[in-house]
Amino acid sequence: MNTQKIHLLLVIQICLTPLIYAQKKNPLNDTLKVSKLFKKQTELPIKLKYSISDLKKNKSDSIYTKTNLSYKDKKQKWHKIPIKIRARGNFRREKCYFSPVKIKIKKASAKGTLFKGNKKLKLVLPCSLTKDKNDNVLKEYMAYKFYEIISKYHFKTRLVSISLTEIKGKKTKQHKIKGFLIEDAKKVANRHHGKIVKRAINPMAQDALSSTRNAFFQFMIGNVDFSIAKQHNAKLLFINKKIIPVPYDFDMSGLVNPSYAVPSLNMTYITQRKYRGVKRDIGVMTQVRNEFIKNKNSIENIVNSLESKFENKSEFNEAKAYIYSFYQILLNDKRYKNEIIEQMRY
């Protein structure tokens, strides 16, 4: 064997060794891994302290405020980690008492904690101080759990009970509220060997089944505050040569039915449903319809599993009835045709 061939073989061996080692080290699909924070679904107690008014004043997405996040582990021991936060959501920043929060955590700070591997997180909070504030959060959290059943391409979430100390000048105010954490979009993309798409893409160029599942889901929860084309309350992922929409932010839906929501698209009530999916082959529509019918029990189980966490029984009953009304449409051929098939957009 001449010197040139020996050199070529050595180069090939050097290039392949990391791949072979990685396969041996990780025999399972690494992309299906979920961080420790989201593996368990028990409600996580956390503590935060910051000025709500100061957070709202910072309009720039690049300006973060330093604070600490404390969480209680399964042994009832509290752990504190330094974080940075900023307000997010233009509407809630202007209209709500609490605004949703974007969290950044340094890798070194998260090391050895429950938050390891999560550099960025979203924290959903109630909007107002009204008596239904926590129940509204539960209903939106419920919607995220529905989508976990509907599509494998979804955001992982974790319900949290929050002791929030609001700084008001030299005084403080205590809030006991519910919220939930949402993983970063890059986590979803990486889990499926995908990438986040930055530009607008016509729904007809997106994966037909994924796009239709999203449309049925949005109809189920009565949400029209989204656009998968312009990525409004949705991310687009490029996975296996397909464009996949992944929805988020469902607080304006009929399922949540918050007091601050305003009907749009010529609708009279926020609880009205309007199918906003584009025209698809009838075979795709039938397949997705059957999937939702097959998942009916799983969807209902999610609703019932959260009943004990509601503070107001009527809020839970309304949410349960709202999902039930969706299945009344789906299981009735005439209503399904009138309210979904004939409403497909061109």
C-alpha positions as CSV (number, residue, x, y, z in Angstrom):
1,M,0.0,0.0,0.0
2,N,1.5,3.3,-1.1
3,T,1.9,6.4,1.2
4,Q,-1.0,8.3,-0.5
5,K,-3.5,5.5,0.1
6,I,-2.3,5.1,3.8
7,H,-2.8,8.9,4.3
8,L,-6.3,8.7,2.7
9,L,-7.4,5.8,5.0
10,L,-6.1,7.7,8.1
11,V,-8.1,10.8,7.1
12,I,-11.3,8.7,6.7
13,Q,-10.7,7.0,10.0
14,I,-10.2,10.4,11.8
15,C,-13.4,11.7,10.2
16,L,-15.6,8.7,11.1
17,T,-14.3,8.1,14.6
18,P,-16.5,10.9,16.2
19,L,-19.6,9.6,14.5
20,I,-19.0,6.0,15.5
21,Y,-18.3,7.1,19.1
22,A,-21.4,9.2,19.2
23,Q,-23.5,6.3,17.9
24,K,-22.1,4.0,20.6
25,K,-22.4,6.6,23.3
26,N,-26.0,7.5,22.3
27,P,-27.7,4.4,21.0
28,L,-31.1,6.1,21.4
29,N,-32.3,9.1,19.4
30,D,-30.8,12.2,21.1
31,T,-33.3,14.5,19.5
32,L,-36.1,13.0,21.6
33,K,-34.4,14.1,24.8
34,V,-36.3,16.5,27.0
35,S,-34.6,18.6,29.7
36,K,-35.1,17.6,33.3
37,L,-37.2,20.6,34.0
38,F,-39.9,19.4,31.6
39,K,-39.7,15.7,32.2
40,K,-41.8,15.8,35.3
41,Q,-45.2,17.5,35.2
42,T,-45.8,18.1,38.9
43,E,-46.5,21.7,39.7
44,L,-43.2,23.5,40.5
45,P,-43.1,26.1,43.4
46,I,-41.0,29.1,42.5
47,K,-40.2,32.5,43.9
48,L,-39.4,35.8,42.0
49,K,-38.8,39.4,43.1
50,Y,-38.8,42.4,40.7
51,S,-40.5,45.7,39.8
52,I,-43.4,45.1,37.4
53,S,-43.5,48.8,36.4
54,D,-39.7,48.9,35.7
55,L,-39.9,45.7,33.6
56,K,-42.7,47.2,31.4
57,K,-40.8,50.5,30.9
58,N,-38.0,48.6,29.0
59,K,-39.3,48.4,25.5
60,S,-36.1,46.9,24.0
61,D,-35.8,43.2,23.6
62,S,-32.2,43.4,24.4
63,I,-32.6,45.0,27.8
64,Y,-32.8,42.5,30.7
65,T,-33.2,43.0,34.4
66,K,-31.1,40.9,36.9
67,T,-32.9,39.0,39.6
68,N,-33.1,35.6,41.2
69,L,-35.3,32.6,40.7
70,S,-35.8,30.2,43.6
71,Y,-37.4,26.8,43.2
72,K,-38.4,24.0,45.6
73,D,-37.1,20.5,44.9
74,K,-38.8,17.2,45.6
75,K,-37.2,17.2,49.1
76,Q,-38.9,20.5,49.8
77,K,-35.5,22.3,49.7
78,W,-35.2,25.7,48.1
79,H,-32.5,26.5,45.5
80,K,-31.7,30.0,44.2
81,I,-30.2,30.8,40.8
82,P,-29.4,34.2,39.2
83,I,-31.4,35.0,36.1
84,K,-32.2,37.9,33.7
85,I,-35.7,38.8,32.7
86,R,-37.6,41.1,30.4
87,A,-41.2,41.7,29.7
88,R,-42.6,40.3,26.4
89,G,-45.8,40.8,24.5
90,N,-46.8,44.2,23.3
91,F,-50.5,43.9,24.1
92,R,-50.1,42.5,27.6
93,R,-47.3,45.0,28.4
94,E,-49.8,47.8,27.7
95,K,-53.1,46.3,29.0
96,C,-52.2,43.8,31.7
97,Y,-51.1,44.2,35.3
98,F,-48.6,41.3,34.9
99,S,-46.8,40.9,31.6
100,P,-45.4,37.6,30.4
101,V,-41.7,37.2,31.0
102,K,-38.7,36.1,29.0
103,I,-36.0,34.4,31.1
104,K,-32.3,34.1,30.3
105,I,-30.0,31.8,32.4
106,K,-26.3,31.5,32.1
107,K,-25.0,28.0,31.5
108,A,-22.8,28.2,34.6
109,S,-25.8,29.3,36.8
110,A,-28.0,26.5,35.6
111,K,-25.3,23.8,36.0
112,G,-26.3,21.2,38.6
113,T,-29.9,22.6,39.0
114,L,-33.3,21.6,37.7
115,F,-32.8,24.3,35.0
116,K,-29.7,22.8,33.4
117,G,-29.8,23.0,29.6
118,N,-32.3,25.8,29.5
119,K,-30.6,29.1,28.5
120,K,-33.9,30.7,27.5
121,L,-37.4,30.2,28.8
122,K,-40.8,31.9,28.6
123,L,-42.9,32.4,31.7
124,V,-46.6,32.9,31.2
125,L,-48.4,34.8,33.9
126,P,-52.0,36.0,34.5
127,C,-53.0,39.2,32.9
128,S,-55.0,40.9,35.6
129,L,-55.8,40.8,39.3
130,T,-59.3,39.6,38.7
131,K,-60.6,36.5,40.5
132,D,-60.3,34.4,37.3
133,K,-56.6,35.2,36.7
134,N,-55.2,31.8,37.7
135,D,-58.0,29.9,36.0
136,N,-57.2,31.7,32.8
137,V,-53.6,30.5,33.1
138,L,-54.8,26.9,33.6
139,K,-57.0,27.0,30.5
140,E,-54.1,28.3,28.3
141,Y,-51.8,25.6,29.8
142,M,-54.5,23.1,29.0
143,A,-54.3,24.1,25.3
144,Y,-50.6,23.4,25.3
145,K,-51.2,20.0,26.7
146,F,-53.8,19.3,24.0
147,Y,-51.2,20.0,21.3
148,E,-48.8,17.5,22.8
149,I,-51.5,14.9,22.0
150,I,-52.2,16.3,18.5
151,S,-48.6,16.8,17.2
152,K,-45.2,15.5,18.2
153,Y,-43.9,18.9,17.2
154,H,-44.8,21.0,20.2
155,F,-43.5,23.1,23.1
156,K,-42.9,21.4,26.4
157,T,-44.4,23.2,29.4
158,R,-44.3,23.1,33.2
159,L,-47.0,24.5,35.5
160,V,-45.6,26.6,38.3
161,S,-47.0,28.2,41.5
162,I,-45.4,31.6,42.0
163,S,-44.7,33.6,45.0
164,L,-44.0,37.0,43.4
165,T,-42.7,39.8,45.5
166,E,-43.5,43.0,43.5
167,I,-41.1,45.9,44.3
168,K,-43.1,49.2,44.5
169,G,-40.6,51.9,45.3
170,K,-39.5,51.3,48.9
171,K,-42.4,48.9,49.5
172,T,-43.3,45.5,48.3
173,K,-46.5,43.7,47.4
174,Q,-47.0,39.9,47.6
175,H,-48.7,37.9,44.9
176,K,-49.6,34.2,44.9
177,I,-50.3,33.3,41.3
178,K,-50.1,30.4,38.8
179,G,-48.0,30.4,35.7
180,F,-46.2,28.0,33.4
181,L,-42.8,27.8,31.8
182,I,-42.3,27.2,28.0
183,E,-39.2,25.8,26.5
184,D,-37.2,27.8,23.9
185,A,-38.1,27.2,20.2
186,K,-34.5,26.0,19.5
187,K,-35.1,23.1,21.9
188,V,-38.1,22.0,19.8
189,A,-36.1,22.2,16.6
190,N,-33.0,20.5,18.0
191,R,-35.1,17.6,19.4
192,H,-36.2,16.8,15.9
193,H,-33.0,17.6,14.0
194,G,-34.6,20.7,12.6
195,K,-34.0,24.4,12.2
196,I,-36.1,27.5,12.8
197,V,-37.3,29.2,9.7
198,K,-37.0,33.0,9.9
199,R,-39.1,34.1,6.9
200,A,-42.8,34.0,6.0
201,I,-43.9,30.9,4.1
202,N,-47.3,30.4,2.4
203,P,-49.3,27.7,4.2
204,M,-49.7,25.7,1.0
205,A,-45.9,25.3,1.0
206,Q,-46.1,23.9,4.5
207,D,-46.6,20.2,5.4
208,A,-50.2,19.5,4.7
209,L,-50.9,17.3,7.7
210,S,-49.1,19.4,10.2
211,S,-50.7,22.6,8.9
212,T,-54.2,21.0,9.0
213,R,-53.7,19.6,12.5
214,N,-52.8,23.1,13.6
215,A,-55.9,24.5,12.0
216,F,-58.2,21.9,13.6
217,F,-56.5,22.6,17.0
218,Q,-57.0,26.4,16.7
219,F,-60.6,25.8,15.8
220,M,-61.0,23.5,18.7
221,I,-59.8,26.1,21.2
222,G,-61.5,28.9,19.3
223,N,-58.4,30.9,18.5
224,V,-58.0,33.2,15.5
225,D,-55.1,35.3,16.9
226,F,-52.5,33.5,14.8
227,S,-50.9,33.3,11.4
228,I,-48.7,30.4,10.4
229,A,-47.8,32.2,7.2
230,K,-46.4,35.3,8.9
231,Q,-45.4,33.4,12.1
232,H,-47.7,35.3,14.4
233,N,-48.0,33.2,17.5
234,A,-46.4,30.4,15.7
235,K,-42.9,29.2,14.8
236,L,-42.0,27.4,11.6
237,L,-39.5,24.6,11.7
238,F,-37.7,22.9,8.8
239,I,-37.7,19.2,9.7
240,N,-37.1,16.3,7.3
241,K,-37.4,18.6,4.3
242,K,-40.9,19.8,5.5
243,I,-42.1,23.1,6.9
244,I,-43.9,22.4,10.3
245,P,-45.9,25.0,12.2
246,V,-45.7,25.0,16.0
247,P,-48.3,27.2,17.7
248,Y,-48.1,29.1,21.0
249,D,-49.8,31.9,22.9
250,F,-53.5,31.0,23.2
251,D,-54.7,33.5,25.8
252,M,-57.0,35.2,23.3
253,S,-58.9,32.0,22.5
254,G,-62.5,31.2,23.2
255,L,-61.3,28.4,25.5
256,V,-59.5,30.8,27.8
257,N,-62.2,33.6,27.2
258,P,-60.4,36.3,29.2
259,S,-62.1,39.5,30.1
260,Y,-59.6,41.6,28.1
261,A,-60.0,39.8,24.8
262,V,-61.6,41.6,21.9
263,P,-63.5,39.7,19.1
264,S,-62.0,40.1,15.6
265,L,-62.7,38.9,12.0
266,N,-66.3,40.2,12.2
267,M,-67.0,37.9,15.2
268,T,-69.4,39.0,17.8
269,Y,-68.1,36.9,20.7
270,I,-64.6,35.7,21.6
271,T,-66.0,32.2,22.1
272,Q,-67.2,32.0,18.5
273,R,-65.2,29.5,16.3
274,K,-63.9,30.3,12.9
275,Y,-62.0,27.7,10.8
276,R,-58.9,29.4,9.3
277,G,-57.2,26.5,7.6
278,V,-56.4,26.7,3.9
279,K,-58.1,24.4,1.4
280,R,-56.6,20.9,1.6
281,D,-57.3,17.6,-0.2
282,I,-60.3,15.9,1.4
283,G,-58.2,12.9,2.2
284,V,-56.0,15.1,4.5
285,M,-59.0,16.6,6.1
286,T,-60.5,13.2,6.8
287,Q,-57.3,11.9,8.2
288,V,-57.0,14.8,10.6
289,R,-60.6,14.6,11.6
290,N,-60.3,10.9,12.4
291,E,-57.1,11.7,14.5
292,F,-59.0,14.2,16.6
293,I,-61.9,11.8,17.1
294,K,-59.4,9.0,18.1
295,N,-57.8,11.4,20.6
296,K,-61.1,12.5,22.1
297,N,-60.6,10.5,25.3
298,S,-57.0,11.7,25.7
299,I,-58.1,15.3,25.3
300,E,-60.9,14.9,27.8
301,N,-58.5,13.3,30.3
302,I,-56.3,16.4,30.1
303,V,-59.2,18.6,30.9
304,N,-60.3,16.4,33.9
305,S,-56.8,16.1,35.2
306,L,-56.7,19.8,35.9
307,E,-60.1,20.1,37.6
308,S,-58.7,20.2,41.1
309,K,-56.4,23.1,40.3
310,F,-59.2,25.5,39.3
311,E,-60.2,28.0,41.9
312,N,-63.6,28.6,40.4
313,K,-65.7,25.6,39.5
314,S,-67.7,27.5,36.8
315,E,-64.4,28.3,35.0
316,F,-63.6,24.6,34.8
317,N,-67.1,23.7,33.7
318,E,-67.0,26.3,30.9
319,A,-63.7,25.0,29.6
320,K,-64.9,21.4,29.7
321,A,-68.2,22.4,27.9
322,Y,-66.2,24.3,25.3
323,I,-64.1,21.3,24.3
324,Y,-67.3,19.1,24.3
325,S,-68.9,21.6,21.9
326,F,-66.0,21.1,19.5
327,Y,-66.6,17.4,19.4
328,Q,-70.3,18.0,18.8
329,I,-69.2,19.7,15.6
330,L,-66.6,17.1,14.6
331,L,-68.9,14.1,15.2
332,N,-71.8,15.6,13.2
333,D,-71.3,15.3,9.5
334,K,-73.5,18.2,8.6
335,R,-72.0,20.6,11.1
336,Y,-68.5,19.4,10.2
337,K,-69.2,20.1,6.5
338,N,-70.7,23.6,7.2
339,E,-68.3,24.8,9.9
340,I,-65.0,23.3,8.7
341,I,-65.0,21.9,5.2
342,E,-66.9,24.8,3.6
343,Q,-64.9,27.4,5.5
344,M,-61.5,26.3,4.1
345,R,-59.7,29.4,2.7
346,Y,-58.3,29.6,-0.8
